[in-house]
Amino acid sequence: MIRSLGICVLAVVAASCSSEGSRAVPPPASHSEPAAPAAVPADSRASTPFGRGPRIVVLGDSLTAGLGLAPEQAYPALLQKRLDAAGLKYEVVNAGVSGDTSAGGLRRVDWVLEGDVKILIVALGGNDALRGLPVEQLRDNLITITDRAKARGIKMILAGMEAPPNFGPAYTAAFRQAYRDVARQQGAILIPFLLDGVAGLPDMNQGDGIHPTAAGAEKVADTVWSALRPLVSPND
């Protein structure tokens, strides 16, 4: 029950906060979308300098950017620490932009995949659910994003999100299924729910009840690491 409530609260407002703070969100019926950022803000990247090794790009929204946390507390930075501890010479790039939808991620994907990218982690969709955008649009955007990665021979992880129940059971079920369908079709490793073990738990979330605390980000990093670890190799 707690997890269901957490999913509802999160999917309604998670990842909707822009980097400028709280902003007006268009009503779901309008199906409007935020303008795509021109580039990933410097402070939304992991602190690792470019050029240290092959890259792992995490394409996401405020949950990835680490809204409300220090840069080193965001889960992509925590993944970097796990890689370093394991002696794996990868560079994690935090390509999280607050407020982004799957369409916004698509507009940025070619830019973020430049260079020696070996793995792409896609963690988008919370804002699509917030706006009640068509599931077909989410699916198409995720397929195109992963197509761009496949064309470059990049391994992929797809992190799922949950839709709020107020759009009805058919929408929430279709939204959840979209991630499974895309992962299967595109050969991506699926994380069913990025915030599993975090959503709805007060000690895992900041005061807004939306974005993970440092402890919550550690849990998210654990979840992503379990999918990432089999893909990384000291030979890359």
Secondary structure as GFF3:
##gff-version 3
##sequence-region A 1 236
A	DSSP	alpha_helix	2	13	.	.	.	ID=ss1
A	DSSP	three_ten_helix	28	30	.	.	.	ID=ss2
A	DSSP	three_ten_helix	42	44	.	.	.	ID=ss3
A	DSSP	beta_strand	55	60	.	.	.	ID=ss4
A	DSSP	alpha_helix	62	65	.	.	.	ID=ss5
A	DSSP	three_ten_helix	71	73	.	.	.	ID=ss6
A	DSSP	alpha_helix	75	85	.	.	.	ID=ss7
A	DSSP	beta_strand	91	96	.	.	.	ID=ss8
A	DSSP	alpha_helix	102	112	.	.	.	ID=ss9
A	DSSP	beta_strand	117	123	.	.	.	ID=ss10
A	DSSP	alpha_helix	126	131	.	.	.	ID=ss11
A	DSSP	alpha_helix	135	151	.	.	.	ID=ss12
A	DSSP	beta_strand	155	159	.	.	.	ID=ss13
A	DSSP	three_ten_helix	165	167	.	.	.	ID=ss14
A	DSSP	alpha_helix	169	186	.	.	.	ID=ss15
A	DSSP	beta_strand	189	191	.	.	.	ID=ss16
A	DSSP	three_ten_helix	202	204	.	.	.	ID=ss17
A	DSSP	alpha_helix	214	228	.	.	.	ID=ss18
A	DSSP	three_ten_helix	229	231	.	.	.	ID=ss19
###
